[in-house]
Amino acid sequence: MRTDELTQERIARNDARFRSANEQIEKAAERYEVGDVPIPFLCECADISCRQVIRMSLDSYEEVRSDGRAFLNAPGHEDGAADVTETVAQRDGYTIVRKINHAGEVAERLDPRREEAPSRAQEEGR
């Protein structure tokens, strides 16, 4: 069964809320110069009650954020929105998913980096 556009919008907006929280976590970690220690980020899945924490380096988080349609999911959490995401990569302890269809358009539009300067990964030539 294909997810309708209203549901896709809801899923993308929910995921974007978690992504915005993670952006604040990243900024705090950078401000306090935490180095290469794993940082606790929130799962950005479609389940509004999810509170799963994923520990990863800032560089790993930047890999996820290099695409405005990409989101960080705890393993198995990508199944909750399978028809509006595609799995991009499986990593140790997390999955990178990319929103597709209308959900992808909404996610890209809500990306807080959309109008910002180049990401740290772009600045470093990655």
C-alpha positions as CSV (number, residue, x, y, z in Angstrom):
1,M,0.0,0.0,0.0
2,R,1.4,3.4,-1.0
3,T,1.5,6.1,1.6
4,D,-0.5,9.2,0.7
5,E,1.0,12.6,0.4
6,L,-0.4,13.8,3.7
7,T,1.1,10.9,5.6
8,Q,4.4,11.4,3.8
9,E,4.4,15.1,4.8
10,R,3.7,14.1,8.5
11,I,6.6,11.5,8.4
12,A,9.0,14.0,6.8
13,R,8.1,16.8,9.3
14,N,8.5,14.4,12.3
15,D,11.9,13.2,11.1
16,A,12.9,16.9,10.5
17,R,12.2,17.7,14.1
18,F,14.6,15.1,15.3
19,R,17.1,16.3,12.7
20,S,16.8,19.8,14.0
21,A,17.5,18.5,17.5
22,N,20.6,16.7,16.2
23,E,21.8,19.9,14.6
24,Q,21.7,21.5,18.0
25,I,23.6,18.6,19.5
26,E,26.2,18.9,16.8
27,K,26.6,22.6,17.4
28,A,27.1,22.1,21.1
29,A,29.7,19.3,20.5
30,E,31.6,21.6,18.2
31,R,31.4,24.5,20.6
32,Y,32.8,22.4,23.4
33,E,35.4,20.8,21.1
34,V,34.7,17.3,22.1
35,G,37.0,15.8,19.5
36,D,36.5,12.3,18.1
37,V,34.5,10.9,21.0
38,P,31.1,9.4,20.1
39,I,28.3,12.0,20.5
40,P,24.7,10.9,21.4
41,F,22.4,11.7,18.5
42,L,18.7,11.0,18.3
43,C,17.2,8.5,15.9
44,E,15.4,10.4,13.1
45,C,12.8,7.7,12.3
46,A,9.1,8.1,11.6
47,D,8.0,6.9,15.1
48,I,7.2,10.0,17.1
49,S,7.6,8.1,20.4
50,C,11.2,6.9,19.5
51,R,13.8,8.0,21.9
52,Q,16.7,5.8,20.7
53,V,20.1,7.3,21.0
54,I,22.8,6.6,18.5
55,R,26.4,7.4,19.4
56,M,28.6,8.5,16.5
57,S,31.4,10.8,15.7
58,L,30.8,14.3,14.3
59,D,32.4,13.1,11.0
60,S,29.9,10.2,10.8
61,Y,27.0,12.6,11.4
62,E,28.3,14.9,8.7
63,E,28.1,11.9,6.3
64,V,24.4,11.6,7.0
65,R,23.9,15.4,6.8
66,S,25.6,15.7,3.4
67,D,22.2,15.1,1.8
68,G,19.2,17.1,2.7
69,R,17.0,14.1,2.2
70,A,19.1,11.7,4.4
71,F,18.3,10.7,7.9
72,L,19.8,8.8,10.7
73,N,17.9,5.7,11.9
74,A,18.6,3.1,14.6
75,P,18.9,-0.4,13.1
76,G,15.4,-1.7,12.1
77,H,13.7,1.7,12.5
78,E,13.8,2.3,8.7
79,D,11.0,-0.3,8.4
80,G,8.5,2.2,9.8
81,A,8.5,4.3,6.7
82,A,9.7,1.8,4.1
83,D,7.6,3.1,1.3
84,V,8.9,6.7,1.7
85,T,12.6,5.9,2.3
86,E,15.4,4.0,0.7
87,T,18.3,2.6,2.6
88,V,21.5,4.4,1.6
89,A,24.0,2.7,3.9
90,Q,24.2,0.4,6.9
91,R,26.8,1.4,9.5
92,D,27.9,0.0,12.8
93,G,25.0,0.9,15.1
94,Y,22.9,2.9,12.6
95,T,21.3,3.1,9.2
96,I,21.3,6.0,6.8
97,V,18.0,6.4,4.9
98,R,17.0,8.8,2.2
99,K,13.4,10.2,1.9
100,I,11.9,9.7,-1.5
101,N,8.7,10.9,-3.3
102,H,6.8,13.7,-1.6
103,A,8.5,13.0,1.7
104,G,11.8,13.6,0.1
105,E,10.7,17.0,-1.2
106,V,9.4,18.0,2.2
107,A,12.6,16.8,3.9
108,E,14.7,18.8,1.5
109,R,12.6,21.9,2.0
110,L,12.8,21.6,5.8
111,D,16.6,21.0,5.8
112,P,18.0,23.7,8.1
113,R,21.2,23.7,6.1
114,R,19.5,24.4,2.8
115,E,20.3,28.1,2.8
116,E,23.4,27.9,5.0
117,A,27.1,28.1,4.2
118,P,28.8,24.8,3.0
119,S,28.8,22.0,5.5
120,R,32.0,21.1,7.4
121,A,32.5,18.1,5.1
122,Q,32.3,20.4,2.1
123,E,34.7,22.9,3.6
124,E,37.2,20.1,4.3
125,G,36.9,18.9,0.7
126,R,35.1,15.6,1.3
